[in-house]
Amino acid sequence: MRKIWHDEAWEEYLYWQEQDKKTLRRINKILKDIDRNGYNCIGKPEKLSGNLSGFWSARIDEKNRIVFRIVGDMLEIAECGSHYGDK
């Protein structure tokens, strides 16, 4: 599946590469599972509403989430660490 990163999500991903390898491994594991299983991935996926309607979230850890949606053969990643825009 082709991955399309929103700017903020890519910046968050780069942050994890430098700051926390354990979290980065978890993110990569979730992304790989989304490739294989779609919305039935690990991380307790939840369908979002409101401003993020159409997107889903998967838990990276207690605080952080990956926010994504699948469009055809494309995985669009909107957030990769913050909890629905929280910093």
N, CA, C and O atoms as a GROMACS GRO file, in nm:
protein
  348
    1MET      N    1   0.084  -0.118   0.000
    1MET     CA    2   0.000   0.000   0.000
    1MET      C    3   0.090   0.125   0.000
    1MET      O    4   0.184   0.134   0.078
    2ARG      N    5   0.060   0.218  -0.087
    2ARG     CA    6   0.136   0.343  -0.094
    2ARG      C    7   0.099   0.432   0.025
    2ARG      O    8  -0.018   0.444   0.060
    3LYS      N    9   0.199   0.495   0.086
    3LYS     CA   10   0.176   0.580   0.203
    3LYS      C   11   0.188   0.727   0.164
    3LYS      O   12   0.285   0.768   0.100
    4ILE      N   13   0.088   0.804   0.203
    4ILE     CA   14   0.087   0.948   0.183
    4ILE      C   15   0.085   1.012   0.322
    4ILE      O   16  -0.007   0.987   0.401
    5TRP      N   17   0.185   1.093   0.351
    5TRP     CA   18   0.200   1.154   0.484
    5TRP      C   19   0.157   1.301   0.480
    5TRP      O   20   0.203   1.376   0.395
    6HIS      N   21   0.071   1.341   0.572
    6HIS     CA   22   0.047   1.484   0.593
    6HIS      C   23   0.175   1.542   0.652
    6HIS      O   24   0.250   1.470   0.718
    7ASP      N   25   0.200   1.669   0.630
    7ASP     CA   26   0.324   1.731   0.676
    7ASP      C   27   0.346   1.712   0.826
    7ASP      O   28   0.456   1.676   0.869
    8GLU      N   29   0.242   1.736   0.906
    8GLU     CA   30   0.255   1.723   1.051
    8GLU      C   31   0.288   1.579   1.090
    8GLU      O   32   0.372   1.556   1.178
    9ALA      N   33   0.224   1.484   1.026
    9ALA     CA   34   0.249   1.343   1.057
    9ALA      C   35   0.394   1.306   1.025
    9ALA      O   36   0.458   1.234   1.102
   10TRP      N   37   0.445   1.355   0.913
   10TRP     CA   38   0.584   1.324   0.875
   10TRP      C   39   0.681   1.385   0.976
   10TRP      O   40   0.779   1.321   1.014
   11GLU      N   41   0.654   1.508   1.020
   11GLU     CA   42   0.740   1.572   1.121
   11GLU      C   43   0.739   1.491   1.251
   11GLU      O   44   0.842   1.474   1.315
   12GLU      N   45   0.622   1.442   1.289
   12GLU     CA   46   0.612   1.360   1.410
   12GLU      C   47   0.690   1.230   1.393
   12GLU      O   48   0.758   1.185   1.485
   13TYR      N   49   0.680   1.169   1.276
   13TYR     CA   50   0.754   1.046   1.249
   13TYR      C   51   0.904   1.069   1.259
   13TYR      O   52   0.976   0.989   1.318
   14LEU      N   53   0.952   1.178   1.201
   14LEU     CA   54   1.094   1.212   1.210
   14LEU      C   55   1.137   1.236   1.355
   14LEU      O   56   1.248   1.200   1.394
   15TYR      N   57   1.049   1.297   1.434
   15TYR     CA   58   1.076   1.318   1.576
   15TYR      C   59   1.100   1.185   1.645
   15TYR      O   60   1.197   1.169   1.720
   16TRP      N   61   1.012   1.088   1.620
   16TRP     CA   62   1.027   0.957   1.686
   16TRP      C   63   1.156   0.888   1.642
   16TRP      O   64   1.218   0.818   1.722
   17GLN      N   65   1.198   0.907   1.517
   17GLN     CA   66   1.323   0.848   1.469
   17GLN      C   67   1.441   0.896   1.552
   17GLN      O   68   1.534   0.820   1.579
   18GLU      N   69   1.437   1.020   1.594
   18GLU     CA   70   1.548   1.077   1.670
   18GLU      C   71   1.534   1.058   1.820
   18GLU      O   72   1.634   1.047   1.891
   19GLN      N   73   1.411   1.055   1.871
   19GLN     CA   74   1.389   1.064   2.015
   19GLN      C   75   1.355   0.932   2.085
   19GLN      O   76   1.390   0.915   2.202
   20ASP      N   77   1.288   0.841   2.018
   20ASP     CA   78   1.238   0.723   2.089
   20ASP      C   79   1.224   0.604   1.993
   20ASP      O   80   1.123   0.590   1.925
   21LYS      N   81   1.326   0.521   1.990
   21LYS     CA   82   1.328   0.406   1.897
   21LYS      C   83   1.219   0.305   1.929
   21LYS      O   84   1.166   0.240   1.839
   22LYS      N   85   1.184   0.289   2.057
   22LYS     CA   86   1.080   0.194   2.095
   22LYS      C   87   0.945   0.237   2.035
   22LYS      O   88   0.872   0.155   1.980
   23THR      N   89   0.914   0.366   2.047
   23THR     CA   90   0.790   0.417   1.989
   23THR      C   91   0.794   0.406   1.838
   23THR      O   92   0.693   0.371   1.776
   24LEU      N   93   0.907   0.434   1.778
   24LEU     CA   94   0.922   0.422   1.632
   24LEU      C   95   0.896   0.278   1.587
   24LEU      O   96   0.829   0.257   1.486
   25ARG      N   97   0.948   0.180   1.660
   25ARG     CA   98   0.924   0.039   1.625
   25ARG      C   99   0.774   0.007   1.632
   25ARG      O  100   0.722  -0.065   1.547
   26ARG      N  101   0.706   0.060   1.733
   26ARG     CA  102   0.563   0.037   1.748
   26ARG      C  103   0.486   0.099   1.631
   26ARG      O  104   0.394   0.038   1.576
   27ILE      N  105   0.524   0.222   1.593
   27ILE     CA  106   0.460   0.288   1.479
   27ILE      C  107   0.478   0.204   1.353
   27ILE      O  108   0.382   0.180   1.280
   28ASN      N  109   0.600   0.160   1.328
   28ASN     CA  110   0.627   0.079   1.209
   28ASN      C  111   0.549  -0.052   1.210
   28ASN      O  112   0.503  -0.098   1.106
   29LYS      N  113   0.536  -0.112   1.328
   29LYS     CA  114   0.460  -0.236   1.342
   29LYS      C  115   0.312  -0.212   1.308
   29LYS      O  116   0.250  -0.293   1.240
   30ILE      N  117   0.256  -0.102   1.356
   30ILE     CA  118   0.117  -0.069   1.327
   30ILE      C  119   0.098  -0.042   1.178
   30ILE      O  120   0.004  -0.092   1.117
   31LEU      N  121   0.189   0.035   1.118
   31LEU     CA  122   0.178   0.066   0.975
   31LEU      C  123   0.185  -0.062   0.891
   31LEU      O  124   0.111  -0.076   0.793
   32LYS      N  125   0.272  -0.153   0.928
   32LYS     CA  126   0.283  -0.280   0.856
   32LYS      C  127   0.154  -0.360   0.871
   32LYS      O  128   0.109  -0.424   0.776
   33ASP      N  129   0.095  -0.358   0.990
   33ASP     CA  130  -0.029  -0.432   1.013
   33ASP      C  131  -0.145  -0.369   0.937
   33ASP      O  132  -0.233  -0.440   0.888
   34ILE      N  133  -0.147  -0.235   0.926
   34ILE     CA  134  -0.250  -0.170   0.845
   34ILE      C  135  -0.237  -0.215   0.700
   34ILE      O  136  -0.337  -0.242   0.634
   35ASP      N  137  -0.114  -0.224   0.650
   35ASP     CA  138  -0.091  -0.274   0.514
   35ASP      C  139  -0.154  -0.412   0.494
   35ASP      O  140  -0.212  -0.439   0.389
   36ARG      N  141  -0.143  -0.496   0.593
   36ARG     CA  142  -0.191  -0.635   0.583
   36ARG      C  143  -0.340  -0.649   0.612
   36ARG      O  144  -0.410  -0.723   0.543
   37ASN      N  145  -0.387  -0.577   0.714
   37ASN     CA  146  -0.522  -0.602   0.766
   37ASN      C  147  -0.617  -0.483   0.758
   37ASN      O  148  -0.730  -0.492   0.806
   38GLY      N  149  -0.574  -0.374   0.701
   38GLY     CA  150  -0.662  -0.257   0.688
   38GLY      C  151  -0.706  -0.205   0.824
   38GLY      O  152  -0.626  -0.190   0.916
   39TYR      N  153  -0.835  -0.178   0.835
   39TYR     CA  154  -0.889  -0.121   0.959
   39TYR      C  155  -0.898  -0.223   1.073
   39TYR      O  156  -0.934  -0.186   1.185
   40ASN      N  157  -0.866  -0.348   1.048
   40ASN     CA  158  -0.862  -0.450   1.153
   40ASN      C  159  -0.721  -0.468   1.207
   40ASN      O  160  -0.680  -0.579   1.238
   41CYS      N  161  -0.649  -0.360   1.217
   41CYS     CA  162  -0.508  -0.363   1.258
   41CYS      C  163  -0.495  -0.367   1.410
   41CYS      O  164  -0.593  -0.356   1.483
   42ILE      N  165  -0.371  -0.383   1.457
   42ILE     CA  166  -0.342  -0.375   1.599
   42ILE      C  167  -0.356  -0.229   1.644
   42ILE      O  168  -0.361  -0.139   1.561
   43GLY      N  169  -0.360  -0.208   1.774
   43GLY     CA  170  -0.368  -0.073   1.826
   43GLY      C  171  -0.511  -0.027   1.856
   43GLY      O  172  -0.536   0.092   1.868
   44LYS      N  173  -0.603  -0.122   1.867
   44LYS     CA  174  -0.743  -0.092   1.897
   44LYS      C  175  -0.798   0.019   1.807
   44LYS      O  176  -0.830   0.128   1.856
   45PRO      N  177  -0.809  -0.006   1.678
   45PRO     CA  178  -0.854   0.098   1.585
   45PRO      C  179  -0.995   0.148   1.618
   45PRO      O  180  -1.083   0.070   1.655
   46GLU      N  181  -1.013   0.278   1.602
   46GLU     CA  182  -1.142   0.341   1.628
   46GLU      C  183  -1.174   0.436   1.513
   46GLU      O  184  -1.089   0.512   1.468
   47LYS      N  185  -1.298   0.431   1.468
   47LYS     CA  186  -1.345   0.525   1.365
   47LYS      C  187  -1.366   0.661   1.431
   47LYS      O  188  -1.426   0.669   1.538
   48LEU      N  189  -1.316   0.766   1.368
   48LEU     CA  190  -1.325   0.900   1.425
   48LEU      C  191  -1.443   0.977   1.366
   48LEU      O  192  -1.496   0.941   1.261
   49SER      N  193  -1.482   1.083   1.437
   49SER     CA  194  -1.593   1.167   1.391
   49SER      C  195  -1.551   1.313   1.400
   49SER      O  196  -1.436   1.344   1.432
   50GLY      N  197  -1.643   1.401   1.370
   50GLY     CA  198  -1.614   1.544   1.377
   50GLY      C  199  -1.519   1.586   1.266
   50GLY      O  200  -1.535   1.546   1.151
   51ASN      N  201  -1.420   1.668   1.302
   51ASN     CA  202  -1.322   1.718   1.204
   51ASN      C  203  -1.245   1.605   1.138
   51ASN      O  204  -1.195   1.621   1.026
   52LEU      N  205  -1.235   1.491   1.205
   52LEU     CA  206  -1.157   1.379   1.153
   52LEU      C  207  -1.248   1.267   1.098
   52LEU      O  208  -1.205   1.152   1.086
   53SER      N  209  -1.370   1.302   1.065
   53SER     CA  210  -1.462   1.205   1.009
   53SER      C  211  -1.401   1.142   0.884
   53SER      O  212  -1.347   1.212   0.798
   54GLY      N  213  -1.411   1.011   0.875
   54GLY     CA  214  -1.351   0.938   0.763
   54GLY      C  215  -1.216   0.880   0.796
   54GLY      O  216  -1.165   0.793   0.725
   55PHE      N  217  -1.156   0.928   0.905
   55PHE     CA  218  -1.027   0.876   0.949
   55PHE      C  219  -1.047   0.778   1.064
   55PHE      O  220  -1.153   0.774   1.127
   56TRP      N  221  -0.944   0.700   1.089
   56TRP     CA  222  -0.941   0.606   1.200
   56TRP      C  223  -0.817   0.635   1.283
   56TRP      O  224  -0.722   0.696   1.234
   57SER      N  225  -0.819   0.591   1.409
   57SER     CA  226  -0.699   0.603   1.492
   57SER      C  227  -0.661   0.466   1.544
   57SER      O  228  -0.745   0.379   1.564
   58ALA      N  229  -0.531   0.448   1.565
   58ALA     CA  230  -0.478   0.327   1.627
   58ALA      C  231  -0.381   0.372   1.735
   58ALA      O  232  -0.303   0.465   1.715
   59ARG      N  233  -0.386   0.306   1.850
   59ARG     CA  234  -0.302   0.344   1.963
   59ARG      C  235  -0.157   0.304   1.943
   59ARG      O  236  -0.125   0.189   1.915
   60ILE      N  237  -0.069   0.403   1.958
   60ILE     CA  238   0.074   0.375   1.962
   60ILE      C  239   0.109   0.337   2.105
   60ILE      O  240   0.178   0.238   2.130
   61ASP      N  241   0.061   0.417   2.197
   61ASP     CA  242   0.078   0.393   2.340
   61ASP      C  243  -0.037   0.461   2.413
   61ASP      O  244  -0.134   0.502   2.350
   62GLU      N  245  -0.026   0.473   2.543
   62GLU     CA  246  -0.132   0.531   2.626
   62GLU      C  247  -0.173   0.671   2.577
   62GLU      O  248  -0.291   0.705   2.580
   63LYS      N  249  -0.077   0.751   2.533
   63LYS     CA  250  -0.103   0.891   2.497
   63LYS      C  251  -0.113   0.916   2.347
   63LYS      O  252  -0.191   1.001   2.304
   64ASN      N  253  -0.037   0.846   2.267
   64ASN     CA  254  -0.020   0.879   2.126
   64ASN      C  255  -0.097   0.787   2.032
   64ASN      O  256  -0.118   0.669   2.061
   65ARG      N  257  -0.138   0.844   1.919
   65ARG     CA  258  -0.218   0.772   1.820
   65ARG      C  259  -0.165   0.796   1.680
   65ARG      O  260  -0.103   0.899   1.652
   66ILE      N  261  -0.189   0.700   1.592
   66ILE     CA  262  -0.174   0.720   1.449
   66ILE      C  263  -0.315   0.746   1.396
   66ILE      O  264  -0.407   0.669   1.423
   67VAL      N  265  -0.331   0.853   1.322
   67VAL     CA  266  -0.460   0.885   1.260
   67VAL      C  267  -0.442   0.863   1.110
   67VAL      O  268  -0.353   0.920   1.047
   68PHE      N  269  -0.529   0.780   1.053
   68PHE     CA  270  -0.511   0.737   0.914
   68PHE      C  271  -0.644   0.706   0.847
   68PHE      O  272  -0.747   0.693   0.913
   69ARG      N  273  -0.638   0.694   0.716
   69ARG     CA  274  -0.751   0.640   0.640
   69ARG      C  275  -0.695   0.569   0.517
   69ARG      O  276  -0.585   0.599   0.471
   70ILE      N  277  -0.773   0.476   0.468
   70ILE     CA  278  -0.735   0.399   0.350
   70ILE      C  279  -0.825   0.442   0.235
   70ILE      O  280  -0.948   0.437   0.246
   71VAL      N  281  -0.763   0.484   0.126
   71VAL     CA  282  -0.836   0.524   0.007
   71VAL      C  283  -0.779   0.443  -0.109
   71VAL      O  284  -0.669   0.470  -0.157
   72GLY      N  285  -0.855   0.344  -0.154
   72GLY     CA  286  -0.806   0.256  -0.259
   72GLY      C  287  -0.682   0.181  -0.212
   72GLY      O  288  -0.688   0.110  -0.111
   73ASP      N  289  -0.571   0.197  -0.283
   73ASP     CA  290  -0.446   0.131  -0.243
   73ASP      C  291  -0.352   0.229  -0.173
   73ASP      O  292  -0.231   0.206  -0.167
   74MET      N  293  -0.409   0.337  -0.120
   74MET     CA  294  -0.328   0.441  -0.055
   74MET      C  295  -0.361   0.449   0.094
   74MET      O  296  -0.477   0.449   0.134
   75LEU      N  297  -0.256   0.455   0.175
   75LEU     CA  298  -0.270   0.477   0.319
   75LEU      C  299  -0.233   0.621   0.346
   75LEU      O  300  -0.117   0.661   0.330
   76GLU      N  301  -0.330   0.700   0.388
   76GLU     CA  302  -0.309   0.842   0.419
   76GLU      C  303  -0.290   0.856   0.570
   76GLU      O  304  -0.378   0.818   0.648
   77ILE      N  305  -0.176   0.911   0.611
   77ILE     CA  306  -0.143   0.925   0.753
   77ILE      C  307  -0.151   1.072   0.789
   77ILE      O  308  -0.072   1.153   0.739
   78ALA      N  309  -0.246   1.107   0.876
   78ALA     CA  310  -0.271   1.247   0.912
   78ALA      C  311  -0.195   1.288   1.037
   78ALA      O  312  -0.150   1.402   1.047
   79GLU      N  313  -0.181   1.196   1.132
   79GLU     CA  314  -0.108   1.224   1.256
   79GLU      C  315  -0.032   1.099   1.296
   79GLU      O  316  -0.073   0.987   1.266
   80CYS      N  317   0.078   1.120   1.364
   80CYS     CA  318   0.163   1.008   1.400
   80CYS      C  319   0.226   1.033   1.537
   80CYS      O  320   0.348   1.032   1.552
   81GLY      N  321   0.142   1.055   1.635
   81GLY     CA  322   0.197   1.075   1.768
   81GLY      C  323   0.111   1.158   1.859
   81GLY      O  324   0.094   1.122   1.975
   82SER      N  325   0.057   1.266   1.811
   82SER     CA  326  -0.024   1.348   1.899
   82SER      C  327  -0.161   1.283   1.915
   82SER      O  328  -0.201   1.201   1.832
   83HIS      N  329  -0.230   1.319   2.020
   83HIS     CA  330  -0.363   1.264   2.045
   83HIS      C  331  -0.465   1.358   1.984
   83HIS      O  332  -0.513   1.451   2.051
   84TYR      N  333  -0.500   1.335   1.858
   84TYR     CA  334  -0.599   1.414   1.785
   84TYR      C  335  -0.568   1.563   1.789
   84TYR      O  336  -0.656   1.645   1.815
   85GLY      N  337  -0.442   1.597   1.764
   85GLY     CA  338  -0.404   1.737   1.756
   85GLY      C  339  -0.349   1.795   1.884
   85GLY      O  340  -0.299   1.907   1.882
   86ASP      N  341  -0.355   1.724   1.996
   86ASP     CA  342  -0.299   1.773   2.123
   86ASP      C  343  -0.148   1.771   2.116
   86ASP      O  344  -0.089   1.686   2.050
   87LYS      N  345  -0.087   1.865   2.183
   87LYS     CA  346   0.060   1.869   2.193
   87LYS      C  347   0.098   1.884   2.337
   87LYS      O  348   0.217   1.890   2.369
   0.00000   0.00000   0.00000
